[in-house]
């Protein structure tokens, strides 16, 4: 039987939500930027990386460890 690691699952989901929120907030700030395309490209890469790390953490937490 494998035990789920709820801490990893919760932190992973929080990271995914935080990455989405950061992207949406920065999307509202993009029109005020000098170079909105470059800014959103950077924000998208950062948000994607954080969301990917969060997703991996949640999956590893769901798989769990042997007990």
Buried (B, 14 or more C-beta within 10 A) or exposed (E): EEEEBEEBBEBBBEBBEBBBEBBEEBBEEEEEEEEBEEBBEEBEEBBEEBBEBBBEBBEBBBEBEEE
